[in-house]
Amino acid sequence: MNKSVIGLLAALVAIALVAAGCGSSSDTTESTEGAEGASITKAEFVKQANSICATTEKQDEQEFSEFLKEEGVSKGEKPSKEVEERGVEEVALPSIASQLEEIRALGLPDEEAESILESAEEDLAKAEEDPSALFSGNLFAQTNKEARAYGLTVCGSES
């Protein structure tokens, strides 16, 4: 391959990483770009992120109820630990990952938003390694506290 082809491939990879939200947090131009290429304000980011979280929470409740029904767990009955962990793996974790991707796709208005999102992604990785960690209630606690202080009251809720 000649140098211009290698350079073009490198540029395409860099663009793909930025578009996927994988740019460095120190690169504020790319990390603050929204879907239309314009910077998003903190107020708009908070509004849209909270909306994503509210929609996702409703969908999660419905999906988890359907999951429990499929597992033969009656309404109001406590599922076994095994069923809970499978529910986390099959319903909760993919939903959290999707939610974080949607929020990152909004664009990030500042480094504080980037830090909160990175913290949530780290918490998610820990939960993926050990799904039972979600049951302690402590895994996302610090991230949720920071999210609420930032204005992400729905996303940072403890419910």
LOVEX-755273 format. One record per residue: residue in one letter; x, y, z of N, C-alpha, C, O in turn. Coordinates in steps of 0.2 Angstrom, whole numbers, plus 5000, padded with zeros to 4 digits. Last residue first. Layout:
BEGIN
[atom "A", [X, Y, Z], [X, Y, Z], [X, Y, Z], [X, Y, Z]]
...
This chain:
BEGIN
[atom "S", [4832, 5023, 5208], [4826, 5018, 5208], [4828, 5012, 5203], [4824, 5008, 5202]]
[atom "E", [4840, 5033, 5209], [4842, 5027, 5213], [4837, 5021, 5212], [4838, 5016, 5215]]
[atom "S", [4844, 5043, 5195], [4840, 5041, 5200], [4842, 5034, 5203], [4845, 5030, 5199]]
[atom "G", [4851, 5048, 5184], [4855, 5047, 5191], [4850, 5045, 5196], [4853, 5044, 5202]]
[atom "C", [4842, 5050, 5175], [4847, 5045, 5173], [4851, 5043, 5180], [4853, 5038, 5181]]
[atom "V", [4834, 5060, 5181], [4831, 5053, 5179], [4837, 5048, 5178], [4836, 5043, 5181]]
[atom "T", [4843, 5070, 5183], [4839, 5068, 5189], [4836, 5061, 5187], [4835, 5057, 5192]]
[atom "L", [4856, 5077, 5179], [4853, 5071, 5176], [4849, 5067, 5181], [4851, 5062, 5184]]
[atom "G", [4862, 5087, 5185], [4856, 5089, 5182], [4852, 5083, 5179], [4847, 5083, 5177]]
[atom "Y", [4874, 5085, 5192], [4875, 5088, 5185], [4868, 5090, 5182], [4867, 5094, 5178]]
[atom "A", [4869, 5078, 5203], [4872, 5085, 5204], [4873, 5089, 5197], [4872, 5095, 5197]]
[atom "R", [4866, 5066, 5196], [4861, 5070, 5199], [4863, 5077, 5200], [4859, 5082, 5199]]
[atom "A", [4879, 5062, 5193], [4874, 5063, 5187], [4868, 5068, 5190], [4866, 5072, 5187]]
[atom "E", [4885, 5060, 5205], [4888, 5065, 5201], [4883, 5067, 5195], [4882, 5073, 5194]]
[atom "K", [4876, 5049, 5209], [4877, 5055, 5213], [4879, 5061, 5209], [4877, 5067, 5209]]
[atom "N", [4879, 5039, 5200], [4872, 5042, 5200], [4872, 5049, 5204], [4869, 5053, 5202]]
[atom "T", [4892, 5037, 5203], [4891, 5039, 5196], [4884, 5043, 5197], [4883, 5048, 5194]]
[atom "Q", [4891, 5031, 5216], [4895, 5037, 5215], [4893, 5041, 5208], [4892, 5047, 5208]]
[atom "A", [4882, 5020, 5212], [4880, 5025, 5217], [4884, 5031, 5216], [4881, 5037, 5216]]
[atom "F", [4883, 5009, 5205], [4882, 5015, 5201], [4881, 5021, 5206], [4880, 5026, 5204]]
[atom "L", [4885, 4999, 5216], [4890, 4999, 5210], [4889, 5006, 5206], [4894, 5009, 5204]]
[atom "N", [4877, 4998, 5227], [4883, 5002, 5227], [4887, 5003, 5221], [4890, 5008, 5220]]
[atom "G", [4868, 4988, 5226], [4865, 4995, 5226], [4871, 5000, 5226], [4870, 5006, 5226]]
[atom "S", [4870, 4975, 5224], [4873, 4978, 5231], [4870, 4985, 5231], [4870, 4987, 5237]]
[atom "F", [4866, 4970, 5212], [4861, 4969, 5218], [4864, 4973, 5224], [4860, 4974, 5229]]
[atom "L", [4876, 4972, 5203], [4871, 4977, 5203], [4866, 4976, 5209], [4863, 4981, 5211]]
[atom "A", [4884, 4961, 5205], [4887, 4967, 5208], [4881, 4972, 5208], [4881, 4977, 5212]]
[atom "S", [4880, 4951, 5198], [4877, 4951, 5205], [4879, 4957, 5208], [4876, 4959, 5213]]
[atom "P", [4888, 4951, 5186], [4881, 4954, 5186], [4878, 4955, 5193], [4874, 4959, 5194]]
[atom "D", [4903, 4955, 5183], [4900, 4952, 5189], [4893, 4954, 5190], [4892, 4959, 5193]]
[atom "E", [4906, 4960, 5171], [4910, 4955, 5173], [4907, 4951, 5179], [4908, 4945, 5180]]
[atom "E", [4896, 4969, 5170], [4896, 4964, 5165], [4901, 4958, 5167], [4899, 4953, 5165]]
[atom "A", [4899, 4978, 5180], [4893, 4974, 5181], [4893, 4968, 5176], [4890, 4963, 5177]]
[atom "K", [4911, 4983, 5175], [4911, 4979, 5181], [4905, 4975, 5182], [4905, 4969, 5184]]
[atom "A", [4905, 4990, 5164], [4910, 4985, 5163], [4911, 4981, 5169], [4911, 4974, 5168]]
[atom "L", [4897, 4999, 5171], [4894, 4994, 5167], [4899, 4989, 5166], [4897, 4983, 5166]]
[atom "D", [4907, 5007, 5177], [4902, 5004, 5181], [4899, 4998, 5177], [4898, 4992, 5180]]
[atom "E", [4912, 5013, 5165], [4916, 5009, 5169], [4912, 5004, 5174], [4914, 4999, 5175]]
[atom "E", [4901, 5020, 5161], [4904, 5015, 5157], [4908, 5010, 5161], [4908, 5004, 5159]]
[atom "A", [4900, 5029, 5171], [4895, 5025, 5170], [4897, 5019, 5166], [4895, 5013, 5167]]
[atom "S", [4912, 5036, 5169], [4911, 5033, 5175], [4906, 5028, 5175], [4906, 5022, 5177]]
[atom "E", [4910, 5042, 5156], [4915, 5037, 5157], [4914, 5033, 5164], [4916, 5027, 5164]]
[atom "L", [4899, 5051, 5160], [4898, 5045, 5156], [4903, 5040, 5156], [4902, 5034, 5156]]
[atom "I", [4906, 5059, 5169], [4900, 5055, 5171], [4899, 5049, 5167], [4898, 5044, 5169]]
[atom "S", [4916, 5065, 5160], [4918, 5061, 5166], [4912, 5057, 5168], [4913, 5051, 5170]]
[atom "E", [4907, 5071, 5151], [4912, 5066, 5148], [4914, 5061, 5154], [4914, 5055, 5154]]
[atom "A", [4902, 5081, 5159], [4897, 5076, 5156], [4902, 5070, 5154], [4899, 5064, 5155]]
[atom "E", [4914, 5088, 5162], [4910, 5085, 5167], [4905, 5079, 5165], [4905, 5074, 5168]]
[atom "E", [4918, 5093, 5149], [4922, 5088, 5152], [4918, 5084, 5158], [4919, 5078, 5159]]
[atom "D", [4902, 5096, 5140], [4908, 5098, 5143], [4912, 5092, 5146], [4910, 5086, 5145]]
[atom "P", [4892, 5091, 5131], [4893, 5098, 5132], [4900, 5101, 5135], [4902, 5106, 5134]]
[atom "L", [4893, 5079, 5119], [4894, 5080, 5126], [4896, 5088, 5127], [4901, 5090, 5124]]
[atom "G", [4881, 5070, 5110], [4887, 5075, 5110], [4887, 5077, 5117], [4882, 5076, 5121]]
[atom "L", [4872, 5060, 5108], [4870, 5067, 5109], [4875, 5072, 5108], [4874, 5078, 5105]]
[atom "A", [4879, 5048, 5110], [4878, 5051, 5103], [4875, 5058, 5103], [4875, 5061, 5098]]
[atom "R", [4879, 5046, 5123], [4885, 5048, 5120], [4884, 5051, 5113], [4887, 5056, 5111]]
[atom "I", [4865, 5042, 5124], [4867, 5048, 5127], [4874, 5051, 5124], [4874, 5057, 5123]]
[atom "E", [4866, 5030, 5117], [4862, 5035, 5115], [4864, 5042, 5118], [4863, 5047, 5114]]
[atom "E", [4875, 5023, 5125], [4877, 5024, 5118], [4873, 5030, 5115], [4875, 5034, 5112]]
[atom "L", [4868, 5022, 5137], [4874, 5025, 5137], [4876, 5027, 5130], [4879, 5033, 5129]]
[atom "Q", [4858, 5013, 5132], [4856, 5020, 5135], [4862, 5024, 5135], [4862, 5030, 5133]]
[atom "S", [4865, 5002, 5129], [4861, 5005, 5124], [4860, 5013, 5126], [4861, 5017, 5122]]
[atom "A", [4869, 4998, 5142], [4874, 4999, 5137], [4871, 5003, 5131], [4874, 5008, 5129]]
[atom "I", [4857, 4996, 5148], [4861, 5001, 5151], [4866, 5003, 5145], [4868, 5009, 5144]]
[atom "S", [4852, 4985, 5140], [4848, 4991, 5140], [4853, 4997, 5143], [4853, 5002, 5140]]
[atom "P", [4861, 4975, 5143], [4861, 4977, 5136], [4857, 4984, 5136], [4859, 4988, 5132]]
[atom "L", [4858, 4974, 5158], [4865, 4976, 5155], [4865, 4979, 5148], [4867, 4984, 5146]]
[atom "A", [4844, 4970, 5158], [4847, 4976, 5161], [4853, 4979, 5158], [4854, 4984, 5156]]
[atom "V", [4843, 4958, 5151], [4838, 4964, 5150], [4842, 4970, 5152], [4843, 4975, 5148]]
[atom "E", [4852, 4948, 5153], [4849, 4948, 5146], [4845, 4954, 5145], [4843, 4956, 5139]]
[atom "E", [4858, 4950, 5165], [4863, 4949, 5159], [4859, 4950, 5153], [4862, 4953, 5148]]
[atom "V", [4847, 4952, 5173], [4852, 4957, 5173], [4856, 4956, 5166], [4857, 4961, 5163]]
[atom "G", [4841, 4939, 5171], [4838, 4945, 5169], [4842, 4951, 5169], [4842, 4955, 5164]]
[atom "R", [4851, 4931, 5177], [4850, 4931, 5170], [4846, 4937, 5167], [4847, 4939, 5162]]
[atom "E", [4849, 4936, 5190], [4856, 4937, 5187], [4855, 4936, 5179], [4858, 4940, 5176]]
[atom "E", [4836, 4932, 5193], [4838, 4939, 5193], [4844, 4940, 5189], [4845, 4945, 5186]]
[atom "V", [4838, 4918, 5192], [4833, 4921, 5187], [4835, 4929, 5187], [4835, 4932, 5182]]
[atom "E", [4846, 4916, 5203], [4848, 4914, 5196], [4844, 4917, 5191], [4847, 4920, 5186]]
[atom "K", [4839, 4919, 5213], [4845, 4923, 5212], [4847, 4922, 5205], [4849, 4926, 5201]]
[atom "S", [4821, 4919, 5209], [4827, 4916, 5212], [4833, 4920, 5210], [4833, 4924, 5205]]
[atom "P", [4809, 4932, 5212], [4813, 4928, 5207], [4819, 4925, 5211], [4821, 4928, 5216]]
[atom "K", [4795, 4934, 5221], [4802, 4935, 5221], [4806, 4930, 5217], [4805, 4924, 5218]]
[atom "E", [4779, 4939, 5215], [4784, 4933, 5217], [4791, 4935, 5216], [4793, 4938, 5211]]
[atom "G", [4772, 4948, 5208], [4773, 4949, 5215], [4778, 4944, 5218], [4779, 4945, 5224]]
[atom "K", [4768, 4937, 5195], [4768, 4944, 5198], [4768, 4945, 5205], [4764, 4941, 5208]]
[atom "S", [4778, 4922, 5194], [4771, 4926, 5195], [4772, 4933, 5197], [4777, 4935, 5201]]
[atom "V", [4789, 4916, 5183], [4789, 4920, 5190], [4782, 4924, 5190], [4781, 4928, 5185]]
[atom "G", [4792, 4910, 5171], [4787, 4907, 5176], [4787, 4910, 5183], [4784, 4907, 5187]]
[atom "E", [4800, 4916, 5162], [4803, 4912, 5167], [4799, 4908, 5172], [4801, 4905, 5176]]
[atom "E", [4791, 4924, 5156], [4794, 4919, 5152], [4797, 4914, 5157], [4797, 4908, 5155]]
[atom "K", [4789, 4933, 5167], [4784, 4929, 5165], [4786, 4923, 5161], [4784, 4918, 5162]]
[atom "L", [4802, 4939, 5167], [4800, 4936, 5173], [4794, 4931, 5171], [4794, 4925, 5173]]
[atom "F", [4801, 4946, 5154], [4806, 4941, 5155], [4804, 4936, 5161], [4805, 4930, 5161]]
[atom "E", [4791, 4955, 5156], [4790, 4949, 5151], [4795, 4944, 5152], [4793, 4938, 5152]]
[atom "S", [4797, 4963, 5166], [4791, 4959, 5167], [4790, 4953, 5163], [4788, 4948, 5165]]
[atom "F", [4808, 4968, 5158], [4809, 4963, 5164], [4803, 4959, 5166], [4804, 4954, 5168]]
[atom "E", [4801, 4975, 5148], [4805, 4969, 5146], [4806, 4965, 5152], [4806, 4959, 5151]]
[atom "Q", [4795, 4985, 5157], [4791, 4980, 5153], [4794, 4974, 5151], [4792, 4969, 5151]]
[atom "E", [4806, 4991, 5162], [4801, 4988, 5167], [4797, 4983, 5163], [4795, 4977, 5165]]
[atom "D", [4812, 4995, 5150], [4816, 4990, 5155], [4811, 4987, 5159], [4811, 4981, 5160]]
[atom "Q", [4803, 5005, 5146], [4804, 4999, 5142], [4808, 4994, 5146], [4806, 4988, 5145]]
[atom "K", [4805, 5014, 5157], [4798, 5012, 5155], [4799, 5005, 5151], [4796, 5000, 5153]]
[atom "E", [4819, 5017, 5155], [4816, 5014, 5161], [4810, 5011, 5160], [4808, 5006, 5163]]
[atom "T", [4819, 5023, 5142], [4822, 5017, 5143], [4820, 5014, 5150], [4819, 5007, 5150]]
[atom "T", [4812, 5035, 5145], [4810, 5031, 5140], [4813, 5024, 5141], [4809, 5019, 5141]]
[atom "A", [4821, 5041, 5154], [4814, 5040, 5156], [4811, 5035, 5151], [4808, 5030, 5154]]
[atom "C", [4833, 5042, 5147], [4833, 5038, 5153], [4826, 5036, 5155], [4824, 5030, 5157]]
[atom "I", [4829, 5051, 5137], [4832, 5045, 5135], [4831, 5040, 5141], [4829, 5034, 5140]]
[atom "S", [4827, 5062, 5145], [4821, 5059, 5141], [4823, 5052, 5139], [4819, 5048, 5139]]
[atom "N", [4839, 5065, 5150], [4834, 5063, 5155], [4828, 5060, 5151], [4825, 5055, 5154]]
[atom "A", [4845, 5069, 5138], [4848, 5063, 5142], [4842, 5060, 5147], [4841, 5054, 5147]]
[atom "Q", [4838, 5080, 5135], [4838, 5075, 5130], [4840, 5068, 5134], [4837, 5063, 5133]]
[atom "K", [4841, 5089, 5146], [4834, 5088, 5144], [4834, 5081, 5140], [4830, 5077, 5141]]
[atom "V", [4855, 5089, 5146], [4852, 5086, 5151], [4845, 5084, 5150], [4842, 5079, 5152]]
[atom "F", [4857, 5095, 5133], [4860, 5088, 5134], [4856, 5085, 5140], [4854, 5079, 5140]]
[atom "E", [4852, 5107, 5135], [4849, 5103, 5130], [4851, 5096, 5131], [4847, 5091, 5130]]
[atom "A", [4860, 5112, 5145], [4853, 5112, 5146], [4850, 5107, 5141], [4846, 5103, 5143]]
[atom "K", [4873, 5112, 5138], [4872, 5108, 5144], [4864, 5107, 5145], [4862, 5101, 5147]]
[atom "T", [4871, 5111, 5120], [4872, 5115, 5127], [4871, 5110, 5132], [4868, 5105, 5132]]
[atom "I", [4881, 5104, 5108], [4875, 5104, 5112], [4876, 5108, 5118], [4881, 5107, 5121]]
[atom "S", [4887, 5110, 5092], [4888, 5108, 5099], [4881, 5108, 5103], [4877, 5112, 5101]]
[atom "A", [4883, 5101, 5077], [4883, 5107, 5081], [4884, 5105, 5088], [4882, 5100, 5090]]
[atom "G", [4881, 5089, 5070], [4888, 5092, 5070], [4888, 5099, 5074], [4893, 5102, 5074]]
[atom "E", [4870, 5082, 5073], [4870, 5087, 5067], [4876, 5090, 5066], [4877, 5095, 5062]]
[atom "A", [4873, 5075, 5084], [4872, 5071, 5078], [4872, 5076, 5072], [4874, 5074, 5067]]
[atom "G", [4886, 5086, 5092], [4880, 5082, 5092], [4879, 5078, 5085], [4883, 5079, 5081]]
[atom "E", [4902, 5087, 5099], [4898, 5088, 5093], [4892, 5083, 5093], [4893, 5077, 5095]]
[atom "T", [4911, 5087, 5109], [4905, 5091, 5110], [4900, 5091, 5104], [4895, 5095, 5104]]
[atom "S", [4921, 5079, 5105], [4917, 5076, 5110], [4911, 5080, 5111], [4906, 5078, 5115]]
[atom "E", [4928, 5087, 5095], [4924, 5081, 5093], [4919, 5079, 5098], [4914, 5077, 5097]]
[atom "T", [4932, 5098, 5104], [4929, 5099, 5098], [4925, 5093, 5096], [4918, 5093, 5095]]
[atom "T", [4940, 5092, 5115], [4933, 5095, 5116], [4929, 5096, 5110], [4923, 5096, 5110]]
[atom "D", [4949, 5081, 5119], [4948, 5084, 5112], [4941, 5086, 5112], [4936, 5083, 5110]]
[atom "S", [4950, 5075, 5131], [4954, 5081, 5130], [4952, 5084, 5123], [4954, 5090, 5123]]
[atom "S", [4944, 5063, 5129], [4940, 5068, 5133], [4944, 5074, 5132], [4940, 5080, 5134]]
[atom "S", [4946, 5056, 5113], [4948, 5057, 5119], [4944, 5063, 5123], [4942, 5067, 5119]]
[atom "G", [4932, 5047, 5105], [4938, 5052, 5105], [4940, 5053, 5112], [4936, 5051, 5117]]
[atom "C", [4922, 5038, 5104], [4927, 5036, 5107], [4933, 5040, 5107], [4939, 5038, 5108]]
[atom "G", [4910, 5041, 5097], [4911, 5043, 5104], [4917, 5041, 5107], [4917, 5041, 5113]]
[atom "A", [4909, 5037, 5084], [4906, 5032, 5089], [4907, 5035, 5096], [4905, 5031, 5101]]
[atom "A", [4915, 5048, 5078], [4908, 5047, 5077], [4905, 5042, 5082], [4899, 5043, 5084]]
[atom "V", [4928, 5045, 5082], [4925, 5051, 5084], [4918, 5050, 5084], [4914, 5052, 5088]]
[atom "L", [4930, 5033, 5075], [4931, 5033, 5082], [4928, 5039, 5085], [4924, 5038, 5090]]
[atom "A", [4929, 5037, 5062], [4924, 5032, 5064], [4924, 5032, 5072], [4919, 5031, 5075]]
[atom "I", [4940, 5046, 5060], [4933, 5048, 5060], [4928, 5044, 5063], [4923, 5046, 5066]]
[atom "A", [4950, 5036, 5062], [4950, 5042, 5067], [4943, 5045, 5067], [4940, 5046, 5072]]
[atom "V", [4948, 5028, 5050], [4947, 5025, 5057], [4946, 5031, 5062], [4942, 5030, 5067]]
[atom "L", [4950, 5038, 5040], [4944, 5035, 5041], [4943, 5032, 5048], [4937, 5032, 5051]]
[atom "A", [4964, 5041, 5043], [4959, 5046, 5044], [4952, 5043, 5044], [4948, 5046, 5049]]
[atom "A", [4969, 5028, 5039], [4970, 5031, 5046], [4965, 5036, 5048], [4962, 5037, 5053]]
[atom "L", [4966, 5028, 5026], [4963, 5023, 5030], [4964, 5025, 5038], [4959, 5024, 5042]]
[atom "L", [4974, 5039, 5021], [4967, 5039, 5021], [4963, 5034, 5025], [4958, 5036, 5029]]
[atom "G", [4987, 5033, 5024], [4984, 5040, 5027], [4977, 5040, 5027], [4974, 5042, 5032]]
[atom "I", [4987, 5022, 5015], [4987, 5021, 5023], [4985, 5028, 5026], [4981, 5027, 5031]]
[atom "V", [4986, 5029, 5003], [4981, 5025, 5005], [4981, 5023, 5013], [4976, 5023, 5016]]
[atom "S", [4998, 5037, 5004], [4992, 5040, 5003], [4986, 5036, 5005], [4981, 5038, 5008]]
[atom "K", [5008, 5027, 5004], [5007, 5031, 5010], [5000, 5035, 5010], [4997, 5036, 5015]]
[atom "N", [5002, 5011, 4996], [5006, 5017, 4996], [5004, 5022, 5002], [4999, 5020, 5006]]
[atom "M", [5004, 4994, 5000], [5000, 5000, 5000], [5004, 5006, 5000], [5010, 5006, 5003]]
